[in-house]
Amino acid sequence: MKTFIVVVLCSLAVYMTSAAAPDPQPAADAQALEEGLFVEKDEASAVVRQKRAAAELSLAQLESLKEVCEANMACEHMMDTNGIIAAYTAYYGPIPY
């Protein structure tokens, strides 16, 4: 019982000292607002990788995805209900090309 009381008092002391410390976050927020939240479109497109749309895949690429997915019965069933792109992505991850 004495150990429990000591632990509670120590945790209370740590909580009180950490709550009394000033929060450095508002200064960082003010600095971010001064720098600006927006970037140029060229800079943003260089940083963020664009995802490939399903329409950009050729018929041969779709067929190869279908062949991979047909080896797995669950993937094949999902392919029939949700489409090849959704099924391949769910079972094998992002499309390699």
Jmol script that loads the backbone (N, CA, C; Angstrom):
load data "model"
ATOM      1  N   MET A   1       0.811  -1.189   0.000  1.00  0.00           N
ATOM      2  CA  MET A   1       0.000   0.000   0.000  1.00  0.00           C
ATOM      3  C   MET A   1       0.864   1.267   0.000  1.00  0.00           C
ATOM      4  N   LYS A   2       1.964   1.192   0.773  1.00  0.00           N
ATOM      5  CA  LYS A   2       2.853   2.357   0.819  1.00  0.00           C
ATOM      6  C   LYS A   2       3.469   2.618  -0.558  1.00  0.00           C
ATOM      7  N   THR A   3       3.774   1.548  -1.283  1.00  0.00           N
ATOM      8  CA  THR A   3       4.364   1.691  -2.613  1.00  0.00           C
ATOM      9  C   THR A   3       3.376   2.377  -3.554  1.00  0.00           C
ATOM     10  N   PHE A   4       2.128   2.015  -3.455  1.00  0.00           N
ATOM     11  CA  PHE A   4       1.101   2.617  -4.295  1.00  0.00           C
ATOM     12  C   PHE A   4       0.988   4.113  -4.034  1.00  0.00           C
ATOM     13  N   ILE A   5       0.992   4.498  -2.770  1.00  0.00           N
ATOM     14  CA  ILE A   5       0.897   5.915  -2.413  1.00  0.00           C
ATOM     15  C   ILE A   5       2.106   6.684  -2.938  1.00  0.00           C
ATOM     16  N   VAL A   6       3.298   6.097  -2.833  1.00  0.00           N
ATOM     17  CA  VAL A   6       4.510   6.752  -3.322  1.00  0.00           C
ATOM     18  C   VAL A   6       4.439   6.927  -4.839  1.00  0.00           C
ATOM     19  N   VAL A   7       3.970   5.915  -5.538  1.00  0.00           N
ATOM     20  CA  VAL A   7       3.858   5.996  -6.997  1.00  0.00           C
ATOM     21  C   VAL A   7       2.850   7.068  -7.399  1.00  0.00           C
ATOM     22  N   VAL A   8       1.731   7.133  -6.720  1.00  0.00           N
ATOM     23  CA  VAL A   8       0.718   8.138  -7.021  1.00  0.00           C
ATOM     24  C   VAL A   8       1.262   9.540  -6.760  1.00  0.00           C
ATOM     25  N   LEU A   9       1.943   9.732  -5.660  1.00  0.00           N
ATOM     26  CA  LEU A   9       2.504  11.046  -5.357  1.00  0.00           C
ATOM     27  C   LEU A   9       3.578  11.447  -6.364  1.00  0.00           C
ATOM     28  N   CYS A  10       4.420  10.502  -6.768  1.00  0.00           N
ATOM     29  CA  CYS A  10       5.453  10.799  -7.768  1.00  0.00           C
ATOM     30  C   CYS A  10       4.831  11.163  -9.108  1.00  0.00           C
ATOM     31  N   SER A  11       3.816  10.417  -9.524  1.00  0.00           N
ATOM     32  CA  SER A  11       3.176  10.719 -10.801  1.00  0.00           C
ATOM     33  C   SER A  11       2.454  12.066 -10.738  1.00  0.00           C
ATOM     34  N   LEU A  12       1.887  12.401  -9.597  1.00  0.00           N
ATOM     35  CA  LEU A  12       1.245  13.693  -9.429  1.00  0.00           C
ATOM     36  C   LEU A  12       2.267  14.820  -9.511  1.00  0.00           C
ATOM     37  N   ALA A  13       3.436  14.606  -8.905  1.00  0.00           N
ATOM     38  CA  ALA A  13       4.493  15.620  -8.953  1.00  0.00           C
ATOM     39  C   ALA A  13       4.988  15.812 -10.387  1.00  0.00           C
ATOM     40  N   VAL A  14       5.143  14.736 -11.128  1.00  0.00           N
ATOM     41  CA  VAL A  14       5.585  14.834 -12.520  1.00  0.00           C
ATOM     42  C   VAL A  14       4.530  15.549 -13.356  1.00  0.00           C
ATOM     43  N   TYR A  15       3.290  15.252 -13.122  1.00  0.00           N
ATOM     44  CA  TYR A  15       2.206  15.895 -13.862  1.00  0.00           C
ATOM     45  C   TYR A  15       2.160  17.393 -13.589  1.00  0.00           C
ATOM     46  N   MET A  16       2.300  17.753 -12.341  1.00  0.00           N
ATOM     47  CA  MET A  16       2.237  19.168 -11.974  1.00  0.00           C
ATOM     48  C   MET A  16       3.423  19.951 -12.545  1.00  0.00           C
ATOM     49  N   THR A  17       4.609  19.357 -12.547  1.00  0.00           N
ATOM     50  CA  THR A  17       5.765  20.077 -13.089  1.00  0.00           C
ATOM     51  C   THR A  17       5.698  20.175 -14.602  1.00  0.00           C
ATOM     52  N   SER A  18       5.152  19.164 -15.252  1.00  0.00           N
ATOM     53  CA  SER A  18       5.043  19.233 -16.706  1.00  0.00           C
ATOM     54  C   SER A  18       3.920  20.174 -17.125  1.00  0.00           C
ATOM     55  N   ALA A  19       2.876  20.290 -16.342  1.00  0.00           N
ATOM     56  CA  ALA A  19       1.769  21.193 -16.664  1.00  0.00           C
ATOM     57  C   ALA A  19       2.183  22.646 -16.468  1.00  0.00           C
ATOM     58  N   ALA A  20       3.134  22.902 -15.578  1.00  0.00           N
ATOM     59  CA  ALA A  20       3.574  24.270 -15.313  1.00  0.00           C
ATOM     60  C   ALA A  20       4.523  24.779 -16.391  1.00  0.00           C
ATOM     61  N   ALA A  21       5.129  23.890 -17.153  1.00  0.00           N
ATOM     62  CA  ALA A  21       6.077  24.295 -18.190  1.00  0.00           C
ATOM     63  C   ALA A  21       5.328  24.988 -19.320  1.00  0.00           C
ATOM     64  N   PRO A  22       5.888  26.055 -19.879  1.00  0.00           N
ATOM     65  CA  PRO A  22       5.212  26.743 -20.992  1.00  0.00           C
ATOM     66  C   PRO A  22       5.213  25.875 -22.237  1.00  0.00           C
ATOM     67  N   ASP A  23       4.162  26.017 -23.021  1.00  0.00           N
ATOM     68  CA  ASP A  23       4.006  25.230 -24.237  1.00  0.00           C
ATOM     69  C   ASP A  23       4.721  25.926 -25.391  1.00  0.00           C
ATOM     70  N   PRO A  24       5.727  25.285 -26.012  1.00  0.00           N
ATOM     71  CA  PRO A  24       6.440  25.939 -27.106  1.00  0.00           C
ATOM     72  C   PRO A  24       5.678  25.917 -28.434  1.00  0.00           C
ATOM     73  N   GLN A  25       4.544  25.250 -28.498  1.00  0.00           N
ATOM     74  CA  GLN A  25       3.804  25.085 -29.743  1.00  0.00           C
ATOM     75  C   GLN A  25       3.278  26.401 -30.318  1.00  0.00           C
ATOM     76  N   PRO A  26       2.735  27.345 -29.539  1.00  0.00           N
ATOM     77  CA  PRO A  26       2.203  28.574 -30.156  1.00  0.00           C
ATOM     78  C   PRO A  26       3.254  29.362 -30.924  1.00  0.00           C
ATOM     79  N   ALA A  27       4.488  29.363 -30.467  1.00  0.00           N
ATOM     80  CA  ALA A  27       5.535  30.078 -31.197  1.00  0.00           C
ATOM     81  C   ALA A  27       5.776  29.429 -32.555  1.00  0.00           C
ATOM     82  N   ALA A  28       5.734  28.102 -32.602  1.00  0.00           N
ATOM     83  CA  ALA A  28       5.929  27.395 -33.867  1.00  0.00           C
ATOM     84  C   ALA A  28       4.770  27.669 -34.824  1.00  0.00           C
ATOM     85  N   ASP A  29       3.554  27.757 -34.291  1.00  0.00           N
ATOM     86  CA  ASP A  29       2.402  28.060 -35.139  1.00  0.00           C
ATOM     87  C   ASP A  29       2.504  29.461 -35.725  1.00  0.00           C
ATOM     88  N   ALA A  30       2.922  30.424 -34.923  1.00  0.00           N
ATOM     89  CA  ALA A  30       3.055  31.784 -35.409  1.00  0.00           C
ATOM     90  C   ALA A  30       4.126  31.864 -36.495  1.00  0.00           C
ATOM     91  N   GLN A  31       5.195  31.100 -36.309  1.00  0.00           N
ATOM     92  CA  GLN A  31       6.265  31.105 -37.312  1.00  0.00           C
ATOM     93  C   GLN A  31       5.772  30.493 -38.622  1.00  0.00           C
ATOM     94  N   ALA A  32       4.977  29.435 -38.532  1.00  0.00           N
ATOM     95  CA  ALA A  32       4.449  28.796 -39.742  1.00  0.00           C
ATOM     96  C   ALA A  32       3.523  29.749 -40.498  1.00  0.00           C
ATOM     97  N   LEU A  33       2.741  30.542 -39.774  1.00  0.00           N
ATOM     98  CA  LEU A  33       1.857  31.494 -40.433  1.00  0.00           C
ATOM     99  C   LEU A  33       2.646  32.598 -41.117  1.00  0.00           C
ATOM    100  N   GLU A  34       3.756  33.001 -40.509  1.00  0.00           N
ATOM    101  CA  GLU A  34       4.570  34.037 -41.120  1.00  0.00           C
ATOM    102  C   GLU A  34       5.231  33.535 -42.404  1.00  0.00           C
ATOM    103  N   GLU A  35       5.662  32.265 -42.401  1.00  0.00           N
ATOM    104  CA  GLU A  35       6.320  31.713 -43.586  1.00  0.00           C
ATOM    105  C   GLU A  35       5.339  31.481 -44.713  1.00  0.00           C
ATOM    106  N   GLY A  36       4.108  31.220 -44.388  1.00  0.00           N
ATOM    107  CA  GLY A  36       3.091  30.969 -45.401  1.00  0.00           C
ATOM    108  C   GLY A  36       2.736  29.498 -45.460  1.00  0.00           C
ATOM    109  N   LEU A  37       1.486  29.244 -45.693  1.00  0.00           N
ATOM    110  CA  LEU A  37       1.008  27.871 -45.730  1.00  0.00           C
ATOM    111  C   LEU A  37       0.941  27.319 -47.141  1.00  0.00           C
ATOM    112  N   PHE A  38       1.035  28.181 -48.116  1.00  0.00           N
ATOM    113  CA  PHE A  38       0.868  27.757 -49.489  1.00  0.00           C
ATOM    114  C   PHE A  38       2.204  27.755 -50.226  1.00  0.00           C
ATOM    115  N   VAL A  39       2.347  26.846 -51.158  1.00  0.00           N
ATOM    116  CA  VAL A  39       3.541  26.775 -51.985  1.00  0.00           C
ATOM    117  C   VAL A  39       3.114  26.845 -53.449  1.00  0.00           C
ATOM    118  N   GLU A  40       4.064  27.106 -54.292  1.00  0.00           N
ATOM    119  CA  GLU A  40       3.779  27.159 -55.719  1.00  0.00           C
ATOM    120  C   GLU A  40       3.419  25.766 -56.236  1.00  0.00           C
ATOM    121  N   LYS A  41       2.669  25.710 -57.298  1.00  0.00           N
ATOM    122  CA  LYS A  41       2.215  24.431 -57.859  1.00  0.00           C
ATOM    123  C   LYS A  41       3.384  23.583 -58.336  1.00  0.00           C
ATOM    124  N   ASP A  42       4.403  24.200 -58.918  1.00  0.00           N
ATOM    125  CA  ASP A  42       5.575  23.456 -59.384  1.00  0.00           C
ATOM    126  C   ASP A  42       6.293  22.788 -58.210  1.00  0.00           C
ATOM    127  N   GLU A  43       6.452  23.529 -57.127  1.00  0.00           N
ATOM    128  CA  GLU A  43       7.143  23.002 -55.955  1.00  0.00           C
ATOM    129  C   GLU A  43       6.340  21.870 -55.313  1.00  0.00           C
ATOM    130  N   ALA A  44       5.028  22.032 -55.235  1.00  0.00           N
ATOM    131  CA  ALA A  44       4.178  21.008 -54.629  1.00  0.00           C
ATOM    132  C   ALA A  44       4.180  19.728 -55.454  1.00  0.00           C
ATOM    133  N   SER A  45       4.131  19.846 -56.773  1.00  0.00           N
ATOM    134  CA  SER A  45       4.109  18.646 -57.603  1.00  0.00           C
ATOM    135  C   SER A  45       5.451  17.927 -57.581  1.00  0.00           C
ATOM    136  N   ALA A  46       6.524  18.647 -57.307  1.00  0.00           N
ATOM    137  CA  ALA A  46       7.832  17.996 -57.194  1.00  0.00           C
ATOM    138  C   ALA A  46       7.936  17.209 -55.897  1.00  0.00           C
ATOM    139  N   VAL A  47       7.253  17.679 -54.855  1.00  0.00           N
ATOM    140  CA  VAL A  47       7.324  17.017 -53.550  1.00  0.00           C
ATOM    141  C   VAL A  47       6.344  15.850 -53.464  1.00  0.00           C
ATOM    142  N   VAL A  48       5.138  16.051 -53.960  1.00  0.00           N
ATOM    143  CA  VAL A  48       4.087  15.045 -53.849  1.00  0.00           C
ATOM    144  C   VAL A  48       4.049  14.215 -55.117  1.00  0.00           C
ATOM    145  N   ARG A  49       4.160  12.904 -54.965  1.00  0.00           N
ATOM    146  CA  ARG A  49       4.110  12.003 -56.123  1.00  0.00           C
ATOM    147  C   ARG A  49       2.655  11.827 -56.545  1.00  0.00           C
ATOM    148  N   GLN A  50       2.406  12.007 -57.808  1.00  0.00           N
ATOM    149  CA  GLN A  50       1.056  11.860 -58.324  1.00  0.00           C
ATOM    150  C   GLN A  50       0.718  10.387 -58.493  1.00  0.00           C
ATOM    151  N   LYS A  51      -0.512  10.014 -58.115  1.00  0.00           N
ATOM    152  CA  LYS A  51      -0.944   8.633 -58.296  1.00  0.00           C
ATOM    153  C   LYS A  51      -1.385   8.431 -59.725  1.00  0.00           C
ATOM    154  N   ARG A  52      -1.177   7.230 -60.193  1.00  0.00           N
ATOM    155  CA  ARG A  52      -1.555   6.882 -61.551  1.00  0.00           C
ATOM    156  C   ARG A  52      -3.019   6.469 -61.576  1.00  0.00           C
ATOM    157  N   ALA A  53      -3.761   6.986 -62.503  1.00  0.00           N
ATOM    158  CA  ALA A  53      -5.173   6.653 -62.633  1.00  0.00           C
ATOM    159  C   ALA A  53      -5.316   5.337 -63.393  1.00  0.00           C
ATOM    160  N   ALA A  54      -6.442   4.675 -63.200  1.00  0.00           N
ATOM    161  CA  ALA A  54      -6.683   3.388 -63.846  1.00  0.00           C
ATOM    162  C   ALA A  54      -6.752   3.524 -65.364  1.00  0.00           C
ATOM    163  N   ALA A  55      -7.180   4.662 -65.852  1.00  0.00           N
ATOM    164  CA  ALA A  55      -7.323   4.855 -67.292  1.00  0.00           C
ATOM    165  C   ALA A  55      -5.970   4.905 -67.996  1.00  0.00           C
ATOM    166  N   GLU A  56      -4.895   5.152 -67.261  1.00  0.00           N
ATOM    167  CA  GLU A  56      -3.579   5.245 -67.869  1.00  0.00           C
ATOM    168  C   GLU A  56      -2.940   3.885 -68.116  1.00  0.00           C
ATOM    169  N   LEU A  57      -3.516   2.813 -67.586  1.00  0.00           N
ATOM    170  CA  LEU A  57      -2.959   1.478 -67.795  1.00  0.00           C
ATOM    171  C   LEU A  57      -3.401   0.936 -69.150  1.00  0.00           C
ATOM    172  N   SER A  58      -2.465   0.302 -69.846  1.00  0.00           N
ATOM    173  CA  SER A  58      -2.800  -0.281 -71.142  1.00  0.00           C
ATOM    174  C   SER A  58      -3.523  -1.606 -70.937  1.00  0.00           C
ATOM    175  N   LEU A  59      -4.070  -2.138 -72.011  1.00  0.00           N
ATOM    176  CA  LEU A  59      -4.759  -3.431 -71.926  1.00  0.00           C
ATOM    177  C   LEU A  59      -3.809  -4.549 -71.531  1.00  0.00           C
ATOM    178  N   ALA A  60      -2.567  -4.502 -72.020  1.00  0.00           N
ATOM    179  CA  ALA A  60      -1.584  -5.526 -71.661  1.00  0.00           C
ATOM    180  C   ALA A  60      -1.245  -5.464 -70.167  1.00  0.00           C
ATOM    181  N   GLN A  61      -1.147  -4.256 -69.628  1.00  0.00           N
ATOM    182  CA  GLN A  61      -0.861  -4.113 -68.200  1.00  0.00           C
ATOM    183  C   GLN A  61      -2.031  -4.616 -67.360  1.00  0.00           C
ATOM    184  N   LEU A  62      -3.249  -4.288 -67.762  1.00  0.00           N
ATOM    185  CA  LEU A  62      -4.419  -4.788 -67.045  1.00  0.00           C
ATOM    186  C   LEU A  62      -4.506  -6.311 -67.114  1.00  0.00           C
ATOM    187  N   GLU A  63      -4.153  -6.877 -68.255  1.00  0.00           N
ATOM    188  CA  GLU A  63      -4.176  -8.332 -68.403  1.00  0.00           C
ATOM    189  C   GLU A  63      -3.144  -8.997 -67.502  1.00  0.00           C
ATOM    190  N   SER A  64      -1.981  -8.384 -67.381  1.00  0.00           N
ATOM    191  CA  SER A  64      -0.962  -8.978 -66.500  1.00  0.00           C
ATOM    192  C   SER A  64      -1.394  -8.894 -65.044  1.00  0.00           C
ATOM    193  N   LEU A  65      -2.067  -7.820 -64.654  1.00  0.00           N
ATOM    194  CA  LEU A  65      -2.602  -7.734 -63.293  1.00  0.00           C
ATOM    195  C   LEU A  65      -3.660  -8.809 -63.073  1.00  0.00           C
ATOM    196  N   LYS A  66      -4.477  -9.022 -64.086  1.00  0.00           N
ATOM    197  CA  LYS A  66      -5.524 -10.040 -63.988  1.00  0.00           C
ATOM    198  C   LYS A  66      -4.935 -11.435 -63.834  1.00  0.00           C
ATOM    199  N   GLU A  67      -3.854 -11.728 -64.553  1.00  0.00           N
ATOM    200  CA  GLU A  67      -3.214 -13.037 -64.455  1.00  0.00           C
ATOM    201  C   GLU A  67      -2.639 -13.271 -63.055  1.00  0.00           C
ATOM    202  N   VAL A  68      -2.060 -12.246 -62.474  1.00  0.00           N
ATOM    203  CA  VAL A  68      -1.520 -12.378 -61.116  1.00  0.00           C
ATOM    204  C   VAL A  68      -2.656 -12.610 -60.133  1.00  0.00           C
ATOM    205  N   CYS A  69      -3.737 -11.887 -60.294  1.00  0.00           N
ATOM    206  CA  CYS A  69      -4.854 -11.969 -59.359  1.00  0.00           C
ATOM    207  C   CYS A  69      -5.621 -13.291 -59.481  1.00  0.00           C
ATOM    208  N   GLU A  70      -5.607 -13.908 -60.674  1.00  0.00           N
ATOM    209  CA  GLU A  70      -6.330 -15.165 -60.860  1.00  0.00           C
ATOM    210  C   GLU A  70      -5.712 -16.315 -60.093  1.00  0.00           C
ATOM    211  N   ALA A  71      -4.465 -16.190 -59.674  1.00  0.00           N
ATOM    212  CA  ALA A  71      -3.815 -17.254 -58.910  1.00  0.00           C
ATOM    213  C   ALA A  71      -4.350 -17.339 -57.480  1.00  0.00           C
ATOM    214  N   ASN A  72      -4.957 -16.290 -56.995  1.00  0.00           N
ATOM    215  CA  ASN A  72      -5.503 -16.242 -55.639  1.00  0.00           C
ATOM    216  C   ASN A  72      -7.027 -16.196 -55.751  1.00  0.00           C
ATOM    217  N   MET A  73      -7.708 -17.182 -55.161  1.00  0.00           N
ATOM    218  CA  MET A  73      -9.164 -17.270 -55.299  1.00  0.00           C
ATOM    219  C   MET A  73      -9.879 -16.074 -54.680  1.00  0.00           C
ATOM    220  N   ALA A  74      -9.399 -15.591 -53.536  1.00  0.00           N
ATOM    221  CA  ALA A  74     -10.041 -14.445 -52.901  1.00  0.00           C
ATOM    222  C   ALA A  74      -9.859 -13.190 -53.754  1.00  0.00           C
ATOM    223  N   CYS A  75      -8.670 -13.033 -54.321  1.00  0.00           N
ATOM    224  CA  CYS A  75      -8.407 -11.885 -55.186  1.00  0.00           C
ATOM    225  C   CYS A  75      -9.265 -11.975 -56.444  1.00  0.00           C
ATOM    226  N   GLU A  76      -9.412 -13.185 -56.978  1.00  0.00           N
ATOM    227  CA  GLU A  76     -10.224 -13.362 -58.184  1.00  0.00           C
ATOM    228  C   GLU A  76     -11.685 -13.015 -57.916  1.00  0.00           C
ATOM    229  N   HIS A  77     -12.188 -13.420 -56.747  1.00  0.00           N
ATOM    230  CA  HIS A  77     -13.574 -13.088 -56.402  1.00  0.00           C
ATOM    231  C   HIS A  77     -13.734 -11.570 -56.255  1.00  0.00           C
ATOM    232  N   MET A  78     -12.771 -10.931 -55.581  1.00  0.00           N
ATOM    233  CA  MET A  78     -12.849  -9.481 -55.425  1.00  0.00           C
ATOM    234  C   MET A  78     -12.727  -8.780 -56.777  1.00  0.00           C
ATOM    235  N   MET A  79     -11.928  -9.365 -57.671  1.00  0.00           N
ATOM    236  CA  MET A  79     -11.765  -8.802 -59.007  1.00  0.00           C
ATOM    237  C   MET A  79     -13.105  -8.809 -59.739  1.00  0.00           C
ATOM    238  N   ASP A  80     -13.879  -9.869 -59.561  1.00  0.00           N
ATOM    239  CA  ASP A  80     -15.171  -9.966 -60.225  1.00  0.00           C
ATOM    240  C   ASP A  80     -16.184  -8.972 -59.659  1.00  0.00           C
ATOM    241  N   THR A  81     -16.083  -8.667 -58.374  1.00  0.00           N
ATOM    242  CA  THR A  81     -17.074  -7.784 -57.754  1.00  0.00           C
ATOM    243  C   THR A  81     -16.648  -6.320 -57.726  1.00  0.00           C
ATOM    244  N   ASN A  82     -15.337  -6.044 -57.461  1.00  0.00           N
ATOM    245  CA  ASN A  82     -14.898  -4.659 -57.278  1.00  0.00           C
ATOM    246  C   ASN A  82     -14.002  -4.135 -58.387  1.00  0.00           C
ATOM    247  N   GLY A  83     -13.533  -5.010 -59.251  1.00  0.00           N
ATOM    248  CA  GLY A  83     -12.644  -4.573 -60.320  1.00  0.00           C
ATOM    249  C   GLY A  83     -11.206  -4.989 -60.070  1.00  0.00           C
ATOM    250  N   ILE A  84     -10.425  -5.046 -61.141  1.00  0.00           N
ATOM    251  CA  ILE A  84      -9.070  -5.551 -61.080  1.00  0.00           C
ATOM    252  C   ILE A  84      -8.147  -4.620 -60.284  1.00  0.00           C
ATOM    253  N   ILE A  85      -8.313  -3.318 -60.424  1.00  0.00           N
ATOM    254  CA  ILE A  85      -7.432  -2.368 -59.737  1.00  0.00           C
ATOM    255  C   ILE A  85      -7.608  -2.485 -58.225  1.00  0.00           C
ATOM    256  N   ALA A  86      -8.845  -2.512 -57.758  1.00  0.00           N
ATOM    257  CA  ALA A  86      -9.114  -2.609 -56.323  1.00  0.00           C
ATOM    258  C   ALA A  86      -8.631  -3.947 -55.766  1.00  0.00           C
ATOM    259  N   ALA A  87      -8.861  -5.030 -56.501  1.00  0.00           N
ATOM    260  CA  ALA A  87      -8.464  -6.351 -56.023  1.00  0.00           C
ATOM    261  C   ALA A  87      -6.946  -6.482 -55.958  1.00  0.00           C
ATOM    262  N   TYR A  88      -6.257  -6.070 -57.015  1.00  0.00           N
ATOM    263  CA  TYR A  88      -4.800  -6.174 -57.026  1.00  0.00           C
ATOM    264  C   TYR A  88      -4.190  -5.329 -55.919  1.00  0.00           C
ATOM    265  N   THR A  89      -4.686  -4.124 -55.748  1.00  0.00           N
ATOM    266  CA  THR A  89      -4.162  -3.233 -54.716  1.00  0.00           C
ATOM    267  C   THR A  89      -4.411  -3.795 -53.321  1.00  0.00           C
ATOM    268  N   ALA A  90      -5.565  -4.402 -53.096  1.00  0.00           N
ATOM    269  CA  ALA A  90      -5.883  -4.942 -51.773  1.00  0.00           C
ATOM    270  C   ALA A  90      -5.005  -6.131 -51.417  1.00  0.00           C
ATOM    271  N   TYR A  91      -4.703  -6.990 -52.386  1.00  0.00           N
ATOM    272  CA  TYR A  91      -3.957  -8.218 -52.081  1.00  0.00           C
ATOM    273  C   TYR A  91      -2.462  -8.111 -52.329  1.00  0.00           C
ATOM    274  N   TYR A  92      -2.048  -7.280 -53.249  1.00  0.00           N
ATOM    275  CA  TYR A  92      -0.627  -7.257 -53.611  1.00  0.00           C
ATOM    276  C   TYR A  92       0.028  -5.887 -53.445  1.00  0.00           C
ATOM    277  N   GLY A  93      -0.713  -4.884 -53.006  1.00  0.00           N
ATOM    278  CA  GLY A  93      -0.133  -3.562 -52.806  1.00  0.00           C
ATOM    279  C   GLY A  93      -0.263  -2.686 -54.050  1.00  0.00           C
ATOM    280  N   PRO A  94       0.508  -1.603 -54.093  1.00  0.00           N
ATOM    281  CA  PRO A  94       0.368  -0.661 -55.208  1.00  0.00           C
ATOM    282  C   PRO A  94       0.789  -1.289 -56.538  1.00  0.00           C
ATOM    283  N   ILE A  95       0.214  -0.798 -57.592  1.00  0.00           N
ATOM    284  CA  ILE A  95       0.501  -1.311 -58.926  1.00  0.00           C
ATOM    285  C   ILE A  95       1.928  -0.917 -59.314  1.00  0.00           C
ATOM    286  N   PRO A  96       2.741  -1.869 -59.779  1.00  0.00           N
ATOM    287  CA  PRO A  96       4.159  -1.586 -60.001  1.00  0.00           C
ATOM    288  C   PRO A  96       4.460  -0.707 -61.204  1.00  0.00           C
ATOM    289  N   TYR A  97       3.525  -0.490 -62.075  1.00  0.00           N
ATOM    290  CA  TYR A  97       3.774   0.339 -63.265  1.00  0.00           C
ATOM    291  C   TYR A  97       2.636   1.277 -63.499  1.00  0.00           C
TER     292      TYR A  97
END
end "model"
wireframe off; spacefill off
backbone 0.3
color backbone group
